[in-house]
């Protein structure tokens, strides 16, 4: 047996109308300004008052034509707007119920007359549990004045500024006009499409995403996931939309804080993507990922391949969060992509080795987003495969993650690379003088450091190299400040470098000098002449400077960065 019936709204639903909106001041002002605009008002005066019935209250008065039927205002889902407004804005007759949790007093001009009504509605009147009370109002009242209670600690000025900033009405608060702005101000391009103004904005390439409200519905702003377009080295695009008269763009009722996910929104997103590509086609060059280039082609927009730009290879450092200031450079067909390096230790080893080659190698960072472009796929690739150490008759080759069993100062060290050109692979051996063998981001004393016996590297240069490869400060304040951790690492690396390049005795003497330089010399006059003799536990101090009155600060008050011993 088949049967049919009509859907309907249960009477019990009216008791829950207070939950349709969160009753925030922002919601109320947004809805009242929208209603004023739809009525044909051009100005709205918002005033903080003390009402004899409501106490501290907010009055929102417009210069519109007033009301034709007060009951329509309190009928959920019935829009009193004309057909043009309903068709162009999808008006639903729910916004006024944002006041359901507060109650309201209304002074409304009887549309087309010199008379007015005064209406009083408690919160229970919105749910139908109580009556809306109406009476004749003052003569010659113009427009519509809506008065509602102001809650404690509400930030009225901020709420009014937020509601009025992009609203097409002239709005005042307590007699002061609120400054308004064009929602698409700063756009590089504006297009009118299906009753919507689409504004396209440029952002630096390092900006990965745009956040914030990107849709303006006659003053009500909200965030909608809209497509953006990122380039690898050039400016990126994002869009904002300013709704003019587009009923096809529907907002989720009743709060109107989201856009309905329907076919029209899909079409809008597609149009925004096409607009990005059309604008990019007018520029000299681009650096789109290959997948975005293919998307442009599928949408009917023809673009050349991305510009032949890559960032020159510069080894990464163990210290994180360093901003990459390198600019991309135009590459030739002889450029080589350095790939498959596994962190700062390996990259520092490779970079030092290459620095000894006459003219170096034209190495560039990989850009996986460019895979699929003919010019990029044709470039030669270089990868690290291992290291080699030679000491006398002993020759040992290891993978990058392994360790040598040769002395710390072998006769020869080499970095082993493979270069691939299409189907041809060539082995490269590049001689170097220093290698660090360790995992990334570990303590200095856990690393193996090898320096050839013929190396001319100085202790200071070796300390700098070790810092780039291994210094990774902790953000745990218990460990110490950044300055302290940097100083402690530098001291440890200096001791290790002098021990390796000279002797442990030389490192001990340097430690003593470092302590004296850091803890004592800054307290002495420039012409001080002091000799210190240490024998066992005895310390003798002499010199001409002792004839002067020295400004020796108490122990522990040295400048920041004092030596840590132990």
GUSEMI-473496 format. One line per 8 residues: for each residue x, z, y of C-alpha. Coordinates in Angstrom, 3 decimals. Layout:
X Z Y ~ ...
***
This chain:
0.000 0.000 0.000 ~ 1.401 -0.983 3.407 ~ 0.673 0.799 6.678 ~ 1.759 0.811 10.341 ~ 1.839 3.285 13.208 ~ 3.177 3.617 16.769 ~ 6.137 5.747 17.768 ~ 5.333 8.317 20.420
6.894 11.173 22.348 ~ 5.824 14.614 21.147 ~ 4.455 17.014 23.735 ~ 7.030 19.537 22.595 ~ 9.746 17.264 24.005 ~ 8.603 18.061 27.549 ~ 9.700 21.661 27.080 ~ 13.267 20.424 26.637
13.585 18.269 29.745 ~ 15.894 20.838 31.299 ~ 18.510 19.805 28.774 ~ 18.563 16.157 29.795 ~ 21.062 16.926 32.546 ~ 23.651 19.667 32.924 ~ 22.164 20.640 36.320 ~ 25.551 20.334 37.997
25.643 19.593 41.699 ~ 27.498 16.361 40.970 ~ 24.681 15.106 38.726 ~ 21.966 16.076 41.220 ~ 23.651 14.435 44.210 ~ 24.399 11.276 42.245 ~ 20.785 10.896 41.197 ~ 19.314 11.699 44.628
21.602 9.233 46.385 ~ 20.677 6.567 43.838 ~ 16.982 7.181 44.458 ~ 17.461 7.058 48.236 ~ 19.316 3.751 47.956 ~ 16.639 2.226 45.724 ~ 13.908 3.283 48.123 ~ 15.531 1.251 50.909
17.099 4.164 52.805 ~ 20.250 3.483 54.780 ~ 21.283 7.039 55.708 ~ 21.226 10.399 53.936 ~ 21.725 13.727 55.681 ~ 22.917 16.557 53.421 ~ 22.695 20.014 54.956 ~ 23.407 23.523 53.696
20.505 25.696 54.856 ~ 18.812 29.021 54.308 ~ 15.313 28.250 53.103 ~ 12.620 30.943 53.491 ~ 11.465 30.353 49.913 ~ 14.671 29.326 48.110 ~ 17.371 31.234 50.005 ~ 20.726 29.437 50.125
19.767 25.842 49.557 ~ 20.832 22.237 49.982 ~ 18.644 19.695 51.789 ~ 19.042 15.992 51.007 ~ 17.031 13.976 53.540 ~ 16.902 10.183 53.699 ~ 15.340 7.702 56.154 ~ 13.488 5.773 53.457
9.734 5.029 53.374 ~ 8.733 8.256 51.610 ~ 6.468 8.490 48.560 ~ 3.448 6.441 47.543 ~ 2.528 8.671 44.606 ~ 4.050 12.155 44.153 ~ 2.958 12.288 40.511 ~ 5.238 9.367 39.621
8.226 11.447 40.702 ~ 7.365 14.079 38.095 ~ 6.500 11.682 35.274 ~ 9.442 11.398 32.900 ~ 10.246 7.797 32.068 ~ 7.897 6.239 34.628 ~ 9.707 4.343 37.327 ~ 7.929 3.964 40.646
10.333 1.255 41.806 ~ 9.255 -2.294 42.377 ~ 9.899 -5.019 39.824 ~ 13.022 -6.261 41.616 ~ 14.754 -2.867 41.413 ~ 13.682 -2.333 37.811 ~ 14.967 -5.754 36.732 ~ 18.259 -5.584 38.632
19.207 -1.983 37.852 ~ 17.399 -1.010 34.641 ~ 15.771 1.898 36.506 ~ 14.300 4.361 33.999 ~ 12.467 7.052 35.967 ~ 14.524 9.975 34.674 ~ 17.080 10.793 37.354 ~ 14.875 13.162 39.337
14.754 15.475 36.312 ~ 18.347 16.486 37.077 ~ 16.602 19.147 39.190 ~ 14.621 20.502 36.224 ~ 16.756 23.640 35.858 ~ 16.612 24.569 39.537 ~ 13.203 23.781 40.916 ~ 12.657 21.929 44.160
10.798 21.758 47.461 ~ 9.945 18.284 48.776 ~ 8.774 17.135 52.181 ~ 7.737 13.516 51.803 ~ 6.269 10.995 54.200 ~ 3.149 9.391 52.799 ~ 4.364 5.846 52.468 ~ 2.902 3.630 55.200
1.414 6.496 57.245 ~ 2.279 9.201 59.777 ~ 1.300 11.974 57.361 ~ 3.351 13.852 54.803 ~ 3.152 16.077 51.751 ~ 4.896 19.345 50.920 ~ 5.502 19.777 47.186 ~ 6.840 22.846 45.391
7.920 22.662 41.745 ~ 9.440 25.520 39.751 ~ 11.670 24.764 36.749 ~ 8.692 25.335 34.444 ~ 6.718 22.730 36.415 ~ 9.171 20.047 35.272 ~ 8.341 20.849 31.645 ~ 4.604 20.817 32.290
4.206 24.557 31.686 ~ 3.294 25.181 35.347 ~ 1.646 23.131 38.042 ~ 3.402 21.271 40.831 ~ 1.889 22.666 44.032 ~ 1.115 20.206 46.813 ~ -0.190 20.560 50.383 ~ -0.358 18.612 53.590
2.963 18.492 55.377 ~ 3.964 18.194 59.026 ~ 2.838 15.175 60.984 ~ 5.313 12.444 61.910 ~ 7.771 13.423 59.153 ~ 9.898 10.428 58.251 ~ 11.537 9.703 54.925 ~ 12.028 12.091 52.059
13.627 15.547 52.178 ~ 14.509 17.249 48.878 ~ 15.497 20.915 49.048 ~ 16.877 22.787 46.029 ~ 18.684 26.109 45.475 ~ 22.436 26.276 45.869 ~ 24.157 28.187 43.084 ~ 26.930 30.706 43.744
30.475 29.368 44.017 ~ 29.369 25.733 44.136 ~ 31.847 23.591 46.047 ~ 29.373 21.610 48.092 ~ 31.807 19.648 50.318 ~ 33.837 18.428 47.339 ~ 30.695 17.403 45.444 ~ 29.304 15.509 48.442
32.586 13.683 49.049 ~ 32.729 12.698 45.374 ~ 29.138 11.439 45.325 ~ 29.335 9.556 48.622 ~ 32.824 8.009 48.488 ~ 31.746 4.730 46.869 ~ 28.035 4.895 47.689 ~ 26.679 2.090 49.937
24.713 4.599 52.047 ~ 25.877 6.371 55.190 ~ 26.068 10.048 54.179 ~ 26.623 13.101 56.373 ~ 27.268 16.709 55.416 ~ 26.242 19.312 57.978 ~ 26.341 16.614 60.636 ~ 29.782 15.196 59.720
29.941 11.671 58.339 ~ 31.583 11.339 54.921 ~ 34.309 8.713 54.719 ~ 33.579 5.918 52.252 ~ 35.845 3.402 50.537 ~ 35.703 0.093 48.697 ~ 35.979 0.823 44.967 ~ 38.099 -2.316 44.546
40.441 -1.571 47.446 ~ 43.948 -2.743 46.557 ~ 42.859 -5.296 43.969 ~ 45.049 -8.391 43.717 ~ 42.023 -10.485 42.834 ~ 38.242 -9.972 42.981 ~ 35.747 -12.144 41.119 ~ 31.949 -12.086 41.200
30.563 -12.414 37.698 ~ 26.980 -11.862 36.481 ~ 26.171 -9.463 39.328 ~ 29.444 -7.546 38.882 ~ 32.558 -7.572 41.052 ~ 35.628 -7.535 38.811 ~ 38.785 -6.324 40.530 ~ 42.163 -6.995 38.911
45.021 -4.636 39.745 ~ 48.748 -4.920 39.092 ~ 50.829 -2.042 37.766 ~ 54.600 -1.807 37.090 ~ 55.504 -2.866 33.562 ~ 56.529 0.709 32.681 ~ 52.925 1.901 33.158 ~ 51.476 1.874 29.649
47.838 2.556 30.400 ~ 45.414 3.112 33.241 ~ 43.330 6.271 33.225 ~ 40.539 7.302 35.546 ~ 37.110 6.081 36.534 ~ 37.041 2.302 36.448 ~ 33.327 1.529 36.909 ~ 31.302 2.101 40.065
27.523 1.990 39.708 ~ 26.412 2.184 43.363 ~ 28.418 5.366 43.889 ~ 28.261 6.841 40.386 ~ 31.719 6.376 38.895 ~ 32.607 6.603 35.238 ~ 35.247 5.589 32.738 ~ 34.654 2.740 30.316
37.270 1.397 27.874 ~ 38.114 -1.944 29.463 ~ 40.882 -4.268 28.292 ~ 44.215 -4.165 30.045 ~ 47.199 -6.460 29.647 ~ 50.806 -5.295 29.428 ~ 53.879 -7.404 29.940 ~ 57.267 -6.439 28.603
59.185 -6.834 31.869 ~ 56.675 -7.909 34.536 ~ 53.664 -6.247 36.102 ~ 50.746 -5.297 33.913 ~ 47.044 -5.739 34.628 ~ 44.050 -3.433 34.589 ~ 40.522 -3.933 35.871 ~ 37.859 -1.995 37.736
34.283 -3.151 38.071 ~ 31.873 -2.621 40.932 ~ 28.262 -3.131 39.828 ~ 26.115 -4.939 42.375 ~ 22.882 -6.112 40.729 ~ 23.351 -6.346 36.996 ~ 20.573 -5.017 34.797 ~ 22.378 -6.375 31.721
24.993 -3.632 32.106 ~ 23.012 -0.696 30.780 ~ 23.926 2.960 31.153 ~ 23.194 5.530 28.473 ~ 20.206 7.583 29.575 ~ 19.510 9.997 31.049 ~ 22.860 11.134 32.448 ~ 24.213 7.586 33.030
27.806 8.585 32.310 ~ 28.459 5.985 29.619 ~ 27.782 2.268 29.212 ~ 25.733 1.069 26.262 ~ 27.961 -0.653 23.713 ~ 26.126 -3.963 23.389 ~ 26.806 -7.694 23.382 ~ 26.921 -7.870 27.174
29.776 -5.346 27.280 ~ 31.637 -7.481 24.735 ~ 31.157 -10.506 27.001 ~ 32.366 -8.528 30.019 ~ 35.523 -7.446 28.218 ~ 36.195 -11.014 27.116 ~ 35.753 -12.279 30.681 ~ 38.230 -9.665 31.941
40.800 -10.778 29.361 ~ 40.327 -14.430 30.308 ~ 40.706 -13.520 33.978 ~ 44.043 -11.830 33.292 ~ 45.349 -14.929 31.530 ~ 43.986 -17.300 34.188 ~ 45.770 -15.318 36.903 ~ 48.948 -15.192 34.837
48.846 -18.974 34.440 ~ 49.245 -19.241 38.214 ~ 52.522 -17.298 38.170 ~ 56.012 -18.688 37.612 ~ 56.715 -16.835 34.376 ~ 55.477 -14.065 32.149 ~ 56.712 -11.684 29.446 ~ 53.627 -11.306 27.271
53.899 -10.155 23.694 ~ 53.436 -13.091 21.324 ~ 50.107 -11.691 20.081 ~ 48.736 -11.698 23.657 ~ 50.046 -15.221 24.165 ~ 48.114 -16.261 21.051 ~ 44.992 -14.500 22.344 ~ 45.208 -16.480 25.587
45.355 -19.706 23.593 ~ 42.324 -18.668 21.528 ~ 40.396 -18.088 24.781 ~ 41.293 -21.530 26.037 ~ 44.023 -20.539 28.517 ~ 47.290 -22.448 28.079 ~ 50.463 -20.497 28.896 ~ 54.138 -21.331 28.413
56.277 -19.169 26.149 ~ 57.507 -15.879 27.569 ~ 60.553 -16.100 29.837 ~ 63.890 -15.823 28.012 ~ 64.565 -12.284 29.153 ~ 66.017 -9.338 27.251 ~ 67.722 -6.087 28.163 ~ 71.501 -6.032 27.566
72.496 -3.676 24.777 ~ 73.538 -0.271 26.044 ~ 74.033 2.460 23.430 ~ 71.486 5.239 23.422 ~ 72.598 8.819 23.934 ~ 71.715 11.939 21.983 ~ 70.204 13.478 25.086 ~ 66.515 12.522 25.080
64.200 11.627 27.950 ~ 66.743 9.592 29.873 ~ 64.921 6.925 31.848 ~ 65.987 3.383 31.037 ~ 67.063 1.822 34.338 ~ 68.381 -1.401 32.839 ~ 66.939 -4.619 34.167 ~ 66.302 -7.539 31.820
68.606 -10.522 32.055 ~ 68.046 -14.171 31.278 ~ 69.554 -14.983 27.904 ~ 71.157 -18.182 26.673 ~ 71.108 -19.657 23.203 ~ 74.386 -17.807 22.531 ~ 72.815 -14.385 23.012 ~ 72.958 -11.970 20.081
70.352 -9.362 19.242 ~ 71.774 -6.059 18.042 ~ 69.347 -4.602 15.537 ~ 69.024 -2.034 12.789 ~ 71.119 0.634 14.509 ~ 69.945 4.086 13.514 ~ 70.335 6.281 16.584 ~ 72.921 7.252 19.182
75.843 8.033 16.828 ~ 75.889 4.545 15.318 ~ 75.179 2.827 18.634 ~ 77.994 4.698 20.403 ~ 80.412 3.765 17.598 ~ 79.460 0.078 17.803 ~ 79.578 -0.035 21.602 ~ 83.079 1.469 21.735
84.363 -0.985 19.151 ~ 82.912 -3.979 20.978 ~ 84.468 -2.803 24.245 ~ 87.905 -3.630 22.792 ~ 86.994 -7.278 22.116 ~ 88.176 -9.753 24.765 ~ 84.986 -10.643 26.600 ~ 82.940 -8.350 24.328
79.844 -9.708 22.616 ~ 76.671 -10.876 24.409 ~ 74.528 -8.219 22.734 ~ 70.915 -7.580 23.714 ~ 68.265 -5.114 22.603 ~ 65.645 -6.429 20.181 ~ 62.127 -7.015 21.460 ~ 59.795 -7.116 18.424
56.876 -8.056 20.679 ~ 58.583 -11.445 21.194 ~ 58.716 -12.284 17.501 ~ 56.982 -15.627 17.064 ~ 58.367 -17.258 20.200 ~ 60.632 -20.133 19.151 ~ 63.495 -19.196 21.462 ~ 63.494 -15.564 20.338
63.343 -16.301 16.621 ~ 66.295 -18.701 16.983 ~ 68.670 -16.084 18.416 ~ 71.542 -14.733 16.315 ~ 71.268 -11.186 14.953 ~ 74.004 -8.578 14.448 ~ 73.583 -5.457 12.333 ~ 75.850 -2.527 11.464
76.662 -2.351 7.740 ~ 79.392 0.281 7.558 ~ 82.840 1.531 8.529 ~ 86.363 1.049 7.145 ~ 89.385 3.339 7.380 ~ 92.970 2.427 6.472 ~ 95.708 5.030 6.011 ~ 98.856 3.742 4.399
97.858 2.150 1.120 ~ 94.436 3.796 1.146 ~ 91.512 1.645 2.291 ~ 88.028 3.123 2.221 ~ 84.712 1.517 3.127 ~ 81.556 3.578 3.623 ~ 77.955 3.086 4.620 ~ 77.041 4.299 8.138
75.479 7.504 6.805 ~ 78.455 8.466 4.578 ~ 81.749 10.285 5.315 ~ 85.413 9.313 4.877 ~ 87.809 11.218 2.631 ~ 90.807 10.056 4.698 ~ 92.664 12.185 7.309 ~ 91.183 12.749 10.736
93.833 10.455 12.224 ~ 94.118 7.371 10.007 ~ 96.155 4.343 10.952 ~ 93.195 2.033 11.413 ~ 89.421 2.231 11.901 ~ 86.968 -0.677 11.790 ~ 83.267 -1.180 12.409 ~ 81.696 -3.555 9.876
78.921 -5.882 11.087 ~ 76.970 -8.842 9.744 ~ 75.929 -11.717 11.995 ~ 72.971 -13.846 10.908 ~ 72.227 -17.316 12.289 ~ 69.203 -18.717 10.518 ~ 70.180 -18.847 6.846 ~ 73.896 -18.288 7.507
75.355 -14.766 7.357 ~ 78.887 -13.923 8.502 ~ 80.804 -10.661 8.092 ~ 82.506 -9.261 11.210 ~ 85.197 -6.553 11.312 ~ 85.781 -5.035 14.745 ~ 88.684 -2.636 15.152 ~ 88.120 0.614 17.054
90.014 3.833 17.714 ~ 87.303 6.526 17.477 ~ 84.450 7.076 15.026 ~ 81.911 9.870 14.829 ~ 80.353 10.297 11.402 ~ 77.273 12.470 11.323 ~ 73.531 12.494 11.345 ~ 71.921 12.255 14.766
71.106 15.395 16.742 ~ 73.236 17.898 14.807 ~ 75.798 20.446 15.942 ~ 79.255 19.306 16.948 ~ 80.980 21.322 14.228 ~ 78.921 19.496 11.572 ~ 80.261 16.078 12.558 ~ 83.410 14.328 11.299
85.496 12.902 14.147 ~ 88.209 10.361 13.353 ~ 90.741 9.044 15.878 ~ 93.455 6.542 14.900 ~ 97.036 7.706 15.079 ~ 97.755 4.927 17.609 ~ 94.818 5.670 19.924 ~ 95.491 6.261 23.608
92.175 8.040 24.183 ~ 92.522 11.143 26.361 ~ 90.861 14.497 25.643 ~ 88.551 13.960 28.597 ~ 87.478 10.502 27.357 ~ 86.885 11.849 23.862 ~ 84.767 14.706 25.242 ~ 82.655 12.187 27.139
82.209 10.046 23.996 ~ 81.240 13.062 21.884 ~ 78.739 14.155 24.521 ~ 77.020 10.754 24.512 ~ 76.850 10.659 20.719 ~ 75.954 14.270 19.932 ~ 74.825 16.407 22.895 ~ 71.099 17.037 22.446
69.977 20.089 24.450 ~ 67.142 22.268 23.235 ~ 64.137 22.925 25.462 ~ 63.884 26.469 24.050 ~ 64.759 28.826 26.921 ~ 66.017 31.373 24.399 ~ 68.875 29.006 23.555 ~ 69.941 28.811 27.197
69.393 26.689 30.273 ~ 70.281 23.016 30.289 ~ 73.358 23.761 32.412 ~ 74.495 26.478 30.019 ~ 74.030 24.313 26.926 ~ 75.862 21.436 28.583 ~ 78.776 23.708 29.511 ~ 79.004 25.253 26.041
78.992 21.837 24.360 ~ 81.628 20.537 26.770 ~ 83.873 23.550 26.119 ~ 83.551 23.177 22.343 ~ 84.180 19.433 22.522 ~ 87.229 19.975 24.744 ~ 88.717 22.471 22.293 ~ 88.082 20.081 19.392
89.496 17.060 21.261 ~ 92.739 18.789 22.286 ~ 93.190 20.175 18.780 ~ 92.713 16.715 17.281 ~ 94.811 14.776 19.807 ~ 97.527 17.375 20.455 ~ 97.532 20.677 18.556 ~ 95.585 23.882 18.060
98.191 25.702 20.170 ~ 97.572 23.307 23.047 ~ 93.836 23.908 22.677 ~ 94.385 27.691 22.838 ~ 96.462 27.368 26.005 ~ 93.831 25.122 27.554 ~ 91.165 27.711 26.689 ~ 93.117 30.376 28.578
93.558 28.088 31.562 ~ 89.877 27.193 31.504 ~ 88.852 30.846 31.547 ~ 91.197 31.643 34.410 ~ 90.153 28.577 36.367 ~ 86.476 29.385 35.945 ~ 86.575 33.154 36.333 ~ 89.500 33.811 38.686
90.826 30.978 40.837 ~ 87.644 30.515 42.857 ~ 88.103 34.103 44.121 ~ 91.666 33.590 45.406 ~ 92.857 32.142 48.721 ~ 94.086 28.566 48.568 ~ 97.727 29.576 49.003 ~ 97.622 32.299 46.363
100.679 32.563 44.064 ~ 99.997 34.783 41.075 ~ 101.801 34.945 37.746 ~ 100.161 36.367 34.625 ~ 102.174 37.439 31.572 ~ 100.408 38.345 28.350 ~ 102.245 40.016 25.484 ~ 100.083 41.352 22.703
97.453 43.485 24.369 ~ 99.506 43.999 27.525 ~ 98.847 41.920 30.643 ~ 101.237 41.888 33.627 ~ 100.178 40.365 36.938 ~ 102.553 39.612 39.799 ~ 103.110 37.253 42.707 ~ 103.096 37.018 46.476
99.310 36.916 46.662 ~ 99.193 40.552 45.641 ~ 100.550 41.455 49.081 ~ 97.239 40.255 50.548 ~ 93.837 41.880 50.386 ~ 92.035 39.770 47.774 ~ 88.293 39.238 47.743 ~ 87.795 39.850 44.038
84.130 40.019 43.088 ~ 83.046 42.327 40.263 ~ 83.128 40.851 36.764 ~ 80.032 38.842 35.951 ~ 79.384 37.479 39.443 ~ 81.168 34.156 38.948 ~ 79.380 30.985 39.992 ~ 76.722 29.618 37.638
78.264 27.861 34.663 ~ 80.775 30.612 33.818 ~ 82.695 30.384 30.567 ~ 81.182 31.501 27.281 ~ 83.841 32.885 24.950 ~ 83.306 33.949 21.396
***
